[in-house]
Every structure is written in structure tokens, then in C-alpha cells.
Amino acid sequence: MKDAPENDRPDGRPAPWSHLLPILDGLNAPALAQASLLALNFFLLFTAYFAVKPLRESLILAHPGGAELKSYAGGLQALLFVALVPAYSELSRRIAGRKLLVAVYLFLASNLVVFAWVSGTSAPWLGVVFFLWVGMFNVLSISSTWSLCNDLHSPDQGKRAFPLVAFGASSGAVFGSAVVSGLTKGKGPALAMGGAALLLVIGAVILWFVSPRSRDDGLGAPTSSESSFRRLGGGLSLVMRNRTLTLIAMLVLVINVVNTTSEYMLGRLVSENALSLVAKGQAGGATAAELIGAFYARFYFWVNTLVLVFQVFLVPWLVRRFRLSVPLMLAPILGLASYALIAIAPILPILRVLKIAENAVDYSVSNTAREMLYLGVSREEKYKAKSAIDTCFWRTGDAVSGLAVFGFSACLGLGISAFAVFNSALAIVWITVVSVIGRRLPQKQPQ
């Protein structure tokens, strides 16, 4: 809904709580209430997501060649979404906006109950299937909920509300990362999966009460009876016709190639280290899967803790004081410096620290700024074009990274340093794309 007043008082003065934290600046009472509900929903959603995300790593990396298998599964995930996106578009045509998201949350919760049951059977295919499912979780729930947030806010309202909404996501990510390491240690993945399912059910209830007066005419659902594949093509057509959307799509593609390749680098070193400790009898009785799961739980905890700090103190200041090109530029500059260092010293402690810093900036500053790029586009573009970008272009990045892993590792036998050089070159491309986007953004800075 976009009819809430910008200020809480007729004289235009800010609400009294605006000075308590930068994240509350400019939010009137109705806007604060709506943003708080969205933030609470994102808190539960990200708690669930980061409760199961370390399990994804432990299930697929706990054997020789696991890092390569994970990379190839990412490429397979891109093909999966070719079928998933049209099916989701067809569903969005038949089910109204909030009802669709609630249905998605409940569907994902039921999936987690099944995974929790299967996890006790030691099914050999579980690692790959769960990896593919977590990717579906990300797009169907997180991306779609951000689309709803975009639809509920005008560009000016979004600048005020999004930092608080993103704070909910960041705090949930910290909580999920911290809880999973404690609750699942030595107890298997079923407990974390069941808990995440319960959180999704609660999140679905909260989501139902977010802006009841918002338009429930579907998440960008078309009014014609054209096929799902033609609607996907329509989203891609919107991207190709709009220069700004084309640049956003290029940005998303490059970002995911860099991120997925760096995840491969980290996963390869973590897997090799865990398997080596187990083989030498230095794992303290833990299995390779448990060592990997514990590593990633701690890794995500520190990433998300920094994200939370940045989201509260850094993001509101950056997005309100500078053009969006400034926060968008931080991650590629940091990445360029990081990968240059990793190319020289490709060891796990260095990669771990640099990857924590890179992910923290990307998930807080860069992610919020990327979502805000959609605030100035039409509603059709927010849903159709954004859906195409978040699926086709994002998942194409997975496929490109998988091909790079196959070429560099399987065919050429190259090590981590080669991948670091590859990412350094892509970081330069990333900086270039952000520079071009920056020249197309409005010159006026947000107040």
C-alpha cells in the first residue's frame, strides 16, 4: 500500500522515535507498524533459512569431490528453475498475492517435515536434493517476499522502511546461525529442519496480516490467458527493453558468478580440511559432516552478526546520504582486494576472514541497495522482470560458475589461486556495471 503519509505530524516534523536509531528515521506510526510486521516476518524467515543452510553444506560436502558436486548441482539448479518459474507464474495467476505467499510458506514447511523424516534414513541422494531445495527456498520465499515489500512502498517510503525490514532479516540470520550450531550438535539435522518448518508456519500467519488493504490481485499476475512460458518470456522481454533492468540483470549475473565461485573455493578448502582431520584421527570423534556443519554454522554466525551491525548503523546512513551507486560499489571493491590476496595466499584461515567480510557487505549494504533499484520501476516490472532476473539471470550465474569449476578444476587441474584470479577479473566487470548504473540513477540524493 502506498498511501501512508511520509511524516507522523502535519507540520512535517519527524516522529519522536526517529532519533533513537538511524534505522527508524522518517517512519511515521502506520509505516512503523507495517515495517515492523514485515521485519518480524523476515526475522522468522531468515531464522528458518539459516537454521537449514549449514545443513546443506554438511550434507553435500562431507565426501571427496563434494565441492565440485556442489558447484555442478548449482548448474543443475539453473535448469530446474527453467521449469519452476513458469509453474510459479501460473500459480500466481490463479492465487491472489498474500494468499500465494502464505501457500508458498506452508508448502516449504511441509517439505522440511519430509526432509526431517528422510534425514534419519541416510539416503545417498539427500545431499544433492536438499541443496537444490534450499535454492528453491531462497527464490520462492525470500525473493517473493521482497517483491511484496517493493509493491507496498513508494520509492521514498522504501528508503525509510527497507533498512528496518532488512534489519529483521539480518537479525533472523544471526539467530538462525547461532541456534543451529547449539541445537543440532550431535543430534542430526532433523531437529533444525522441524524447527524451521514451525517458524515458516508462524511467518505465514504474520504475513497474512501485513497491509490487509494491499492489492490482492496476484504477484504481477497477467490478466490474459497466455501460457506460463510466454509470461516468463514477457518478463525477459521487459528486461531487454529497459536499459536499467538490463544493467540490473547483468549486475545480478556477475555477482552470482563471483559469489558461487568463491563459495566453491571456501567449500573445497573446508571439505579437504575436514576429511583430512577425520583421516588422521584428529576430529575428536566427529564425522566430516559434523565438522563441516559446525564450521559453516560459525561462519554464517559471524557473517550475519556483521550484517546486523551494518544494517543498523551503516546501511541507513549510506542509502539516505548517497546515491545508490556508492553502497553498490563497496562489495566489488572489497572483493577485488580480497581475491588479489587469496591468489597469493590461498589458505583457509585467510579465505575465511575475507569471505566473512565480503559476505557481510554484500548481504547488508549491497543487497539493500539492489532491492531499492526496483523502487522506481512499474509494478509489472517489479514482479515480472524482477522474477526473471532473480531466477534466469541469477541461476545462469550458477551455471557459469559450474562451467568455470569444470574447466579450471576437472579439465585443467588448477587450484584455488586460479579461481581467485578469475574472480578478480569479474570484480572489475562488477565495478564497471555499477558505474554505468550509477550514471543512470537520479542525481538528487535521498533526504
PyMOL commands that set and color helices and strands:
alter all, ss='L'
color gray80, all
select helices_A, chain A and resi 16-19+22-24+29-61+66-94+97-121+126-152+155-183+190-208+228-241+243-279+288-321+325-344+348-372+379-411+416-440
alter helices_A, ss='H'
color red, helices_A
deselect
rebuild
show_as cartoon
